[in-house]
Amino acid sequence: MNDLDTRVVPARSGALRRAAPALLGYAAVRALGLVALALWSGARGKDAYTLLTARWDSLWYTRVAELGYGYEVRLPNGDVHSNLAFFPLLPWLERLVAAVSPLSYADGGFVVSVLASLAAAWGIFAVADHVYGRRAGVCAVLLWAVLPVGIVQSMAYSESLFTALAAWSLYAVLTGRWVTAGVLAGLAGLTRPVGLAVVAAVWAAGIASFLRERTSARKHASEQGHASAREHTSTRDRSSPARERTSFARDRSAAPEGGARAGERAGAPGIARRTQAPEGAPRATGTSGVRLRRMLGMLLAPLGAAGYVLWVGHRTGDGPLGYLDVQAGWRNGFDGGYAFARFVADKFTSFPSALAGLGLVVGVGLVVWLYAVCVRQRQPLPLLVYAGVVTALALCASSYFGSKPRLLLPAFPLLLPLALALARLRTPRSAPVVGAVAAASAVYGAFWLNGSGPP
């Protein structure tokens, strides 16, 4: 599962056809969620489209698209909410849609999110199909669609855009397309702060490949040395007395037919045995061209996030750490989960809230357990690194606690163990399960968005 260099890559002409069941299923689930939202909102006298495009972070993104950076809100308690906290790729795309069409910036955000959510579903399918097969890929996409906070995938937020870039970057890593992986990781870094997770995955995979090459080179040199020694011994034995030549002939009789060792040509020096890459897969990783592309991809990966963070520091005049000061104005930071633990503990001070506290403990335990299962199932290294960083940043940040389910939305590798279990069921048994969960998710999303909703 961890060999990144000998995967079979489906032909491009058949890739969309192969992913069609997953994309159609995803579209059906999201359509169900939007219908439920429209009905619920209509019953409450609210506009569903406004809930999707003009509340919370959606407003901040459209302000960036329309007015640029520099807008801030000063709260009575002294906190400063600056729009510099919002990364620029989504506002850029909103501005592009508004420039080439009669749509508003908010409309552009909705269009980008809908298209990006389909791209994200396709990317998730591509990764899961590559690692576990087509049926598991379809199940992974459906599970991502029916998450309780799945309605966010249809909002003018950056989660769908980020997940699409992350999933395709991971797929590019798994298939040895290092430059593509680096470019997509750089774009993910321009989308959300958690773009660090994609960069970490690309770098972890790249370093692992370099180490694997180094080990392979050492093994190759060692085998060449042994072959040279055996050839020297063979030459010496051929000049020895007949009795010794008879013994050598007896030893040679155990060799494979033709006198060559496994993986070698007769009469050729011993070489390290190579696995022939299947047709359509990237060639062996040891070539200088592949190493150069890998290095380039690794160098490109952090440019998006690093460039924006440094620009914010320059704009605020606070240097490289200026972005952290901007986030501190929103009460965002990384404290190792201390604030979140206190928030959960406070829920147990009274009986009604204790149920919510118990639910939070169970939810966090489920996330940690799923990651442990991913490790036990030996998911490819880049998936483990990516999911681990996304999970750590979501659970251990001191941000608004109600946003944590939304922050976990891009951590789709956590769903792969569940996708495998669902894929083992026959369709007559799995379809009702997915349908029931999709209906529950649609109702919950409508209820959630008409209430407090995502912060």
C-alpha positions as CSV (number, residue, x, y, z in Angstrom):
1,M,0.0,0.0,0.0
2,N,2.9,2.4,0.4
3,D,4.6,1.9,-3.0
4,L,3.9,5.2,-4.7
5,D,5.7,4.5,-7.9
6,T,4.2,1.4,-9.5
7,R,0.5,2.1,-9.5
8,V,-1.7,1.6,-12.5
9,V,-3.3,4.9,-13.6
10,P,-6.7,4.5,-15.4
11,A,-6.8,6.0,-18.9
12,R,-8.2,9.6,-18.9
13,S,-10.9,8.7,-21.3
14,G,-12.3,6.2,-19.0
15,A,-11.7,8.0,-15.7
16,L,-15.0,9.9,-15.7
17,R,-16.9,6.9,-16.8
18,R,-15.4,4.9,-13.9
19,A,-16.3,7.6,-11.4
20,A,-19.8,8.2,-12.8
21,P,-21.6,6.1,-10.2
22,A,-19.9,7.9,-7.3
23,L,-20.6,11.4,-8.8
24,L,-24.2,10.6,-9.6
25,G,-24.7,9.2,-6.1
26,Y,-23.0,12.3,-4.6
27,A,-25.2,14.6,-6.7
28,A,-28.3,12.8,-5.6
29,V,-27.4,13.1,-1.9
30,R,-26.6,16.8,-2.2
31,A,-29.8,17.5,-4.1
32,L,-31.7,15.8,-1.3
33,G,-30.0,18.0,1.2
34,L,-30.8,21.2,-0.8
35,V,-34.5,20.1,-1.2
36,A,-34.8,19.5,2.5
37,L,-33.2,22.9,3.2
38,A,-35.6,24.7,0.8
39,L,-38.6,23.1,2.4
40,W,-37.5,23.7,6.0
41,S,-36.5,27.3,5.2
42,G,-39.7,28.0,3.4
43,A,-41.7,26.7,6.4
44,R,-39.8,29.2,8.6
45,G,-40.1,32.1,6.2
46,K,-36.4,32.1,5.4
47,D,-34.6,32.1,2.0
48,A,-32.5,28.9,1.6
49,Y,-30.2,30.5,-1.0
50,T,-29.4,33.3,1.4
51,L,-28.5,30.8,4.0
52,L,-26.1,29.2,1.6
53,T,-24.4,32.3,0.2
54,A,-24.8,35.3,2.6
55,R,-24.1,34.3,6.1
56,W,-21.0,34.0,8.4
57,D,-17.8,33.3,6.4
58,S,-19.6,33.6,3.1
59,L,-20.0,37.3,3.7
60,W,-16.3,37.7,4.6
61,Y,-15.3,36.0,1.4
62,T,-17.6,38.2,-0.8
63,R,-16.3,41.3,0.9
64,V,-12.7,40.3,0.1
65,A,-13.8,39.6,-3.5
66,E,-15.5,43.0,-3.8
67,L,-13.4,45.3,-1.7
68,G,-10.1,43.6,-1.3
69,Y,-8.2,43.2,2.0
70,G,-8.2,45.7,4.8
71,Y,-11.8,45.4,6.2
72,E,-12.0,44.7,9.9
73,V,-14.5,44.8,12.7
74,R,-13.6,46.0,16.2
75,L,-15.7,44.3,18.9
76,P,-16.6,45.9,22.3
77,N,-14.3,43.4,24.1
78,G,-11.3,44.7,22.1
79,D,-11.1,41.8,19.6
80,V,-10.3,42.7,16.0
81,H,-11.8,40.6,13.3
82,S,-9.8,41.3,10.1
83,N,-10.6,39.8,6.7
84,L,-6.8,39.1,6.4
85,A,-7.7,35.8,8.2
86,F,-9.4,34.6,5.1
87,F,-7.1,33.1,2.4
88,P,-7.5,34.5,-1.1
89,L,-8.2,31.7,-3.6
90,L,-12.0,31.5,-3.1
91,P,-12.4,35.3,-3.3
92,W,-10.3,35.4,-6.5
93,L,-12.5,32.8,-8.1
94,E,-15.6,34.7,-7.0
95,R,-14.2,37.8,-8.6
96,L,-13.4,35.8,-11.8
97,V,-17.0,34.4,-12.0
98,A,-18.5,37.9,-11.5
99,A,-16.1,39.3,-14.1
100,V,-17.1,36.9,-16.9
101,S,-20.8,36.5,-16.1
102,P,-23.7,38.6,-14.8
103,L,-23.6,36.8,-11.5
104,S,-22.8,38.5,-8.2
105,Y,-19.8,37.7,-6.0
106,A,-22.1,35.7,-3.7
107,D,-23.5,33.8,-6.7
108,G,-19.9,33.1,-7.8
109,G,-19.1,31.7,-4.4
110,F,-22.1,29.3,-4.7
111,V,-21.1,28.2,-8.3
112,V,-17.5,27.6,-7.2
113,S,-18.5,25.6,-4.2
114,V,-21.0,23.4,-6.2
115,L,-18.4,22.7,-8.9
116,A,-15.6,22.2,-6.4
117,S,-17.7,19.8,-4.4
118,L,-18.2,17.6,-7.5
119,A,-14.4,17.9,-8.1
120,A,-13.8,16.9,-4.5
121,A,-16.1,13.9,-4.8
122,W,-14.2,12.8,-7.9
123,G,-10.9,13.3,-6.2
124,I,-12.0,11.3,-3.1
125,F,-13.2,8.5,-5.5
126,A,-9.9,8.6,-7.4
127,V,-7.9,8.2,-4.2
128,A,-10.1,5.4,-2.7
129,D,-10.4,3.6,-6.0
130,H,-6.6,3.7,-6.4
131,V,-5.9,2.3,-3.0
132,Y,-8.9,-0.1,-2.4
133,G,-10.9,-0.4,-5.6
134,R,-13.9,1.0,-7.3
135,R,-16.6,-0.1,-4.9
136,A,-14.8,1.3,-1.9
137,G,-14.3,4.5,-3.9
138,V,-18.1,4.9,-4.5
139,C,-18.8,4.2,-0.8
140,A,-16.2,6.7,0.3
141,V,-17.8,9.5,-1.8
142,L,-21.3,8.6,-0.5
143,L,-20.0,8.6,3.1
144,W,-18.4,12.1,2.6
145,A,-21.7,13.3,1.1
146,V,-23.9,12.1,4.0
147,L,-21.7,13.6,6.8
148,P,-24.0,15.5,9.3
149,V,-22.3,18.7,8.3
150,G,-22.4,17.8,4.6
151,I,-24.6,20.9,3.8
152,V,-21.4,23.0,4.1
153,Q,-20.3,21.3,0.8
154,S,-23.0,23.3,-0.9
155,M,-22.3,26.6,0.8
156,A,-20.2,29.5,-0.4
157,Y,-17.4,28.4,1.9
158,S,-13.9,27.2,1.1
159,E,-14.2,23.6,2.4
160,S,-15.3,22.0,-0.9
161,L,-12.6,23.9,-2.9
162,F,-9.9,22.9,-0.4
163,T,-11.0,19.3,-0.3
164,A,-10.9,19.1,-4.1
165,L,-7.4,20.5,-4.3
166,A,-6.2,18.3,-1.4
167,A,-7.7,15.1,-2.8
168,W,-6.3,15.6,-6.3
169,S,-2.9,16.5,-4.9
170,L,-2.9,13.3,-2.8
171,Y,-3.9,11.3,-5.9
172,A,-1.1,12.9,-7.9
173,V,1.4,11.9,-5.1
174,L,0.1,8.3,-5.1
175,T,0.5,8.1,-8.9
176,G,3.9,9.8,-9.0
177,R,2.9,13.1,-10.6
178,W,5.0,15.2,-8.3
179,V,4.8,18.5,-10.1
180,T,1.0,18.3,-10.3
181,A,0.9,17.4,-6.6
182,G,3.1,20.4,-5.8
183,V,1.0,22.9,-7.8
184,L,-2.2,21.6,-6.3
185,A,-0.7,21.7,-2.8
186,G,0.3,25.3,-3.4
187,L,-3.2,26.2,-4.4
188,A,-4.6,24.4,-1.4
189,G,-2.3,26.5,0.7
190,L,-4.0,29.6,-0.8
191,T,-7.4,28.3,0.2
192,R,-7.2,27.5,4.0
193,P,-4.7,27.5,6.8
194,V,-5.0,23.7,6.9
195,G,-3.2,23.7,3.5
196,L,-0.2,22.8,5.7
197,A,-1.6,19.3,5.8
198,V,-1.3,18.9,2.1
199,V,2.2,20.3,2.1
200,A,3.2,17.8,4.9
201,A,1.8,14.9,2.9
202,V,3.7,15.8,-0.2
203,W,6.9,16.3,1.7
204,A,6.5,13.1,3.7
205,A,5.9,11.1,0.5
206,G,8.9,12.8,-1.2
207,I,11.3,12.1,1.7
208,A,10.1,8.5,1.9
209,S,10.8,8.1,-1.8
210,F,14.3,9.5,-1.5
211,L,15.0,7.2,1.5
212,R,13.6,4.2,-0.5
213,E,15.9,5.0,-3.4
214,R,18.9,5.3,-1.1
215,T,18.2,1.9,0.4
216,S,17.7,0.4,-3.0
217,A,21.0,1.9,-4.2
218,R,22.8,0.5,-1.2
219,K,21.3,-2.9,-1.8
220,H,22.2,-2.7,-5.5
221,A,25.8,-1.8,-4.7
222,S,26.0,-4.6,-2.2
223,E,24.7,-7.1,-4.7
224,Q,27.2,-5.9,-7.3
225,G,30.0,-6.4,-4.8
226,H,28.8,-9.9,-4.0
227,A,28.5,-10.7,-7.7
228,S,32.1,-9.4,-8.3
229,A,33.4,-11.5,-5.5
230,R,31.6,-14.6,-6.9
231,E,33.0,-13.9,-10.4
232,H,36.5,-13.7,-8.9
233,T,36.0,-17.0,-7.1
234,S,34.7,-18.6,-10.3
235,T,37.8,-17.5,-12.2
236,R,40.1,-18.8,-9.6
237,D,38.2,-22.2,-9.4
238,R,38.5,-22.6,-13.2
239,S,42.3,-22.6,-12.8
240,S,42.3,-25.0,-9.9
241,P,43.0,-28.9,-10.1
242,A,40.3,-31.2,-11.5
243,R,39.1,-32.2,-8.0
244,E,38.3,-28.6,-7.2
245,R,36.7,-28.1,-10.6
246,T,34.4,-31.1,-9.9
247,S,33.3,-29.6,-6.7
248,F,32.5,-26.2,-8.4
249,A,30.6,-28.0,-11.1
250,R,28.5,-29.7,-8.4
251,D,27.7,-26.3,-6.8
252,R,26.7,-24.8,-10.1
253,S,24.2,-27.6,-10.7
254,A,22.0,-26.0,-8.2
255,A,21.7,-22.7,-10.2
256,P,18.7,-22.0,-12.3
257,E,18.8,-23.2,-15.9
258,G,21.1,-21.1,-18.0
259,G,23.5,-20.5,-15.2
260,A,21.9,-17.1,-14.2
261,R,20.5,-16.2,-10.7
262,A,16.9,-15.1,-10.4
263,G,16.3,-11.7,-12.1
264,E,19.7,-11.8,-14.0
265,R,20.8,-12.6,-17.5
266,A,23.3,-15.4,-18.0
267,G,26.8,-13.9,-18.3
268,A,25.7,-10.5,-17.1
269,P,26.9,-8.8,-13.8
270,G,24.5,-9.2,-10.9
271,I,22.0,-6.3,-10.6
272,A,19.3,-5.4,-8.2
273,R,16.0,-6.9,-9.2
274,R,13.5,-4.4,-10.4
275,T,9.7,-4.6,-10.5
276,Q,8.4,-3.9,-13.9
277,A,6.0,-1.0,-13.7
278,P,2.6,-1.8,-15.2
279,E,1.6,-0.2,-18.4
280,G,0.5,3.4,-17.8
281,A,2.3,3.7,-14.4
282,P,5.2,6.0,-13.8
283,R,8.6,4.6,-14.5
284,A,11.2,3.6,-11.9
285,T,11.8,6.4,-9.4
286,G,15.6,6.2,-9.5
287,T,16.0,8.2,-12.8
288,S,17.3,11.7,-12.5
289,G,14.3,13.1,-14.3
290,V,11.9,11.7,-11.7
291,R,14.1,12.9,-8.9
292,L,14.1,16.4,-10.4
293,R,10.3,16.4,-10.8
294,R,9.9,15.2,-7.2
295,M,12.2,17.9,-5.9
296,L,10.3,20.5,-7.9
297,G,6.9,19.3,-6.6
298,M,8.2,19.5,-3.0
299,L,9.5,23.0,-3.6
300,L,6.2,24.2,-5.1
301,A,4.0,22.7,-2.4
302,P,4.5,25.3,0.4
303,L,4.6,28.4,-1.9
304,G,0.9,29.2,-1.6
305,A,0.6,29.2,2.1
306,A,4.0,30.6,2.8
307,G,3.5,33.4,0.2
308,Y,0.1,34.5,1.7
309,V,1.4,34.3,5.3
310,L,4.4,36.4,4.5
311,W,2.3,38.9,2.6
312,V,0.0,39.4,5.6
313,G,3.0,39.9,7.8
314,H,4.4,42.5,5.4
315,R,1.0,44.2,5.2
316,T,0.5,44.4,8.9
317,G,4.1,45.3,9.6
318,D,4.4,42.5,12.1
319,G,6.8,40.3,10.2
320,P,6.5,36.6,9.5
321,L,4.3,36.1,12.6
322,G,1.8,38.8,11.6
323,Y,-0.7,36.2,10.4
324,L,-0.8,34.6,13.9
325,D,-1.6,38.0,15.3
326,V,-4.5,38.3,12.8
327,Q,-5.8,34.9,13.9
328,A,-5.4,35.9,17.6
329,G,-7.9,38.7,16.9
330,W,-10.4,36.0,16.1
331,R,-9.4,34.1,19.3
332,N,-7.9,31.4,17.0
333,G,-4.7,29.6,18.0
334,F,-3.1,26.3,18.7
335,D,-3.0,25.2,22.3
336,G,-2.8,21.4,22.0
337,G,-6.5,21.0,22.7
338,Y,-6.5,22.6,26.1
339,A,-9.3,25.0,25.5
340,F,-11.4,22.4,23.8
341,A,-10.9,20.0,26.7
342,R,-12.1,22.7,29.1
343,F,-15.1,23.4,26.9
344,V,-16.1,19.7,27.0
345,A,-15.4,19.4,30.7
346,D,-17.7,22.4,31.4
347,K,-20.6,20.6,29.7
348,F,-20.6,18.1,32.6
349,T,-21.4,20.7,35.2
350,S,-25.2,20.3,34.7
351,F,-27.4,17.4,33.6
352,P,-28.9,18.8,30.3
353,S,-25.5,19.9,29.0
354,A,-23.8,16.7,30.2
355,L,-25.5,14.9,27.3
356,A,-23.9,17.2,24.8
357,G,-20.6,16.7,26.6
358,L,-21.0,13.0,26.3
359,G,-21.7,13.3,22.6
360,L,-18.6,15.4,22.2
361,V,-16.5,12.8,24.0
362,V,-17.9,10.0,21.8
363,G,-17.4,12.0,18.7
364,V,-13.7,12.8,19.4
365,G,-13.2,9.1,20.4
366,L,-14.7,8.0,17.1
367,V,-12.4,10.3,15.1
368,V,-9.3,9.1,17.0
369,W,-10.4,5.4,16.6
370,L,-10.9,5.9,12.9
371,Y,-7.4,7.3,12.5
372,A,-6.0,4.3,14.5
373,V,-7.8,2.0,12.1
374,C,-6.4,3.8,9.2
375,V,-2.9,3.2,10.6
376,R,-3.6,-0.5,11.3
377,Q,-4.9,-0.9,7.7
378,R,-1.6,0.6,6.5
379,Q,-3.0,3.4,4.4
380,P,-0.4,5.0,2.2
381,L,1.9,7.4,4.0
382,P,0.6,10.6,2.4
383,L,-3.0,9.8,3.4
384,L,-2.0,9.1,7.0
385,V,0.1,12.3,7.2
386,Y,-2.7,14.5,5.7
387,A,-5.5,13.1,7.8
388,G,-3.4,13.3,10.9
389,V,-2.5,16.9,10.4
390,V,-6.1,17.9,9.5
391,T,-7.4,16.1,12.6
392,A,-4.8,17.6,14.9
393,L,-5.4,21.1,13.7
394,A,-9.1,20.7,14.0
395,L,-9.2,19.2,17.5
396,C,-6.2,21.0,19.1
397,A,-7.0,24.6,17.9
398,S,-8.6,27.1,20.3
399,S,-11.0,28.2,17.6
400,Y,-14.8,28.4,17.9
401,F,-15.8,25.0,19.1
402,G,-18.9,24.8,17.0
403,S,-16.8,24.9,13.9
404,K,-14.8,21.7,14.6
405,P,-17.1,19.3,12.7
406,R,-16.8,21.6,9.7
407,L,-13.0,21.8,10.1
408,L,-12.9,18.0,10.0
409,L,-14.8,17.9,6.7
410,P,-11.6,17.7,4.5
411,A,-10.2,14.7,6.5
412,F,-11.8,12.2,4.1
413,P,-9.1,9.4,4.6
414,L,-10.8,8.8,8.0
415,L,-13.8,7.5,6.1
416,L,-11.9,4.9,4.2
417,P,-12.2,2.2,6.9
418,L,-16.0,2.7,6.9
419,A,-16.1,2.7,3.1
420,L,-14.3,-0.7,3.1
421,A,-16.8,-2.1,5.6
422,L,-19.7,-0.7,3.5
423,A,-18.2,-2.0,0.3
424,R,-18.3,-5.6,1.7
425,L,-22.1,-5.5,2.0
426,R,-24.2,-6.4,-0.9
427,T,-26.0,-3.6,-2.6
428,P,-29.5,-4.6,-1.4
429,R,-28.2,-4.3,2.2
430,S,-26.0,-1.2,1.8
431,A,-28.4,0.9,-0.3
432,P,-31.1,1.2,2.4
433,V,-28.4,2.1,5.0
434,V,-27.0,4.9,2.8
435,G,-30.4,6.1,1.9
436,A,-31.5,6.4,5.6
437,V,-28.3,8.1,6.6
438,A,-28.7,10.5,3.6
439,A,-32.2,11.4,4.7
440,A,-31.1,12.0,8.3
441,S,-28.2,14.1,7.1
442,A,-30.5,16.2,4.9
443,V,-32.9,16.9,7.7
444,Y,-30.1,17.7,10.2
445,G,-28.4,20.0,7.7
446,A,-31.7,21.9,7.2
447,F,-32.3,22.2,10.9
448,W,-28.6,23.2,11.6
449,L,-28.5,25.9,8.9
450,N,-31.8,27.4,10.0
451,G,-30.5,27.6,13.5
452,S,-27.0,28.4,14.7
453,G,-25.4,26.8,11.6
454,P,-21.7,26.8,10.8
455,P,-19.8,29.7,12.2
